[in-house]
Amino acid sequence: MKTNWRETVTKQAPRIALIVLAATLALAACSAPAAQFTAQPDAQLAAAQQPAQVTKIDVEQLATMLENKDFAFVNVHIPYAGEIAGTDANIPFDEIASHLDELPAKDAKIVLYCRSGNMSNQASQELIKLGYTDVYDVEGGMNAWTASGRQLESKGQ
């Protein structure tokens, strides 16, 4: 006995309707909660997804930070032109990646400076690329430091 397509569709209509309903619910379930997740993201998750960025500080902030120093303080200016008191290391800005053994762990606070801010900006960006997460750059560097009436030291290098 031969059945035509109308009979087949009629017999299968409840099954087809169930499949269409299931597919519709599945699609709705996939798209509806997305609004809930984007409306109020978890702050820690959002922070973890953001790449680390250099924190710019001025010489007044640096002076305050130096009162209770809890960071590695690095002069990256070349050639050597003096340094701010409390400097822990002198590393050429363009060689920072080859001197990581002189720096603390990647999650430790590191403050970089140079004479004007250009070299320290480049070195701090390089550290971020290398995975350092708590990097500070002194805007204006030693020029801003001395312009604020503060002195530089010289280690006779």
N, C-alpha and C positions, 0 to 999 in steps of 0.2 A: 504494500500500500504506500502510495506516494503522498507526502505532505507538502503543502505549499509554504512559502515563506511567511504568510500571514498566520498560519496555524503555529508555526515555530515561534514567531515573535509573541503571539498571544500566550503561548504556554510558558515562554521564558520571561515575560514582562515583569513578574515579581522579582525574579533574580536580577534582571537588568536594572531595575529601579533600586534594588539594594546595593548593587555595585556603584551606580551613579551617586547614591546617597553617601556611601562610604568614601568615595573619592572626593566629594564636595566637602565632607567633614574633615578629611585629612588635609586638604588644601587650606581650609579655614583655620585649622589648628596650627598649621605652619606659619601662617601670615599674621594672625591676630596677636599672639604674644609678643611679636617683635616690637610693637609700639610700647608694650609694658617695659621691655628691657631697655629701650632707648630713652624712655621718659625719665627714669631715675636710675642711672648706672651706679654701680657700686664704686665708691670713691677710690678704694684701694686697687680695684681692677683697672679703673681708668688710669690711675697713676702708674701702674705697672706697665701699661701699654704705651705710655708716653715715653719718648726717648729722653735720656738725661740731657739737661741743658746747663750751660755755664751760668753761674750767678755773678752778675756784675756788682762790684762794690766800689764805693768811693773811699778816699783816704780817711775820712772821719769814721766810717764804719770799720776800716782796717785798724785804726788806732784803738778803737773800742775792743775789737777782737783780740788785739795784741795784749791787752791788759790781763786777759785770762786765756792765754794761747792754748788752743786744743787742736792745732792743725799743722800740717807740714807747710812751710813757708819757703817758696822757691823763686829765686831771681833767674829769669831766663834771658836777660839782655846780653847781647854780644856786640862789641867787645865789652869786657868788664868795665863798669863806670861807677862803681860804688854799690852800696846796698843799704837797705833799711835794717835797722837793728832788729835782731830776732830771726834773721834769715837762716834757714837750715841748710840750704844747698844752692849752688850756682850751676845751672844746667843750661847750655845753649838751647834756645827755643827750637831750632831746626834739628836738634839731636835728641829731643825729649823721648822719642820712642825707643832709642837705644840706651836710655838711662833709667828704665823702669825699676831696676834693682835698687835705685837710690830713693824711690818713692814708696810710700806706705801702700797698704791694700787698696784695691779698687773702690771700696766703699768708704774709705777714710777721707776726711776733709783736707783738701789741698788748696792753697792760695798761691796764685802765680802773679808775678809782676815783672815789668821791664822798665825802660826809661820813660816811654810815652803811652804804652798800652797796646801797640800794634803787635809786637813779638809775643807778648803774653796772651793776647787774643788768639793768635795762631796756635800757640802751644796748648792752650786750654781746649780749643776745638779738637786738637789731635788727641788729647787725653780722653775726651768724651767718645771719640771714634774708637778708641782702644778699650772702652768699657768702664772708664772711671765715672763715678756717679755723683760725687760731691765736690765739684771743681768751682773755685772762685777766681775771678780775674779783677785785679785792681785797675779801675779806669784812671787813665792819666799817669799811672806808674810813679816813678821817682820824680818826674817833673811836677806832678800834682802834690806829691809828698813835700817837696822842698818849697813849692809855692804856698803851702799852708803854714810855712814857718818852721817846719821840722827839718832835722839834719839827716844826712846820709853818713854811713860809716865806710871806711875803706880798709880792706884786708891786705892791701899791698900786692894784689895779683898782677 
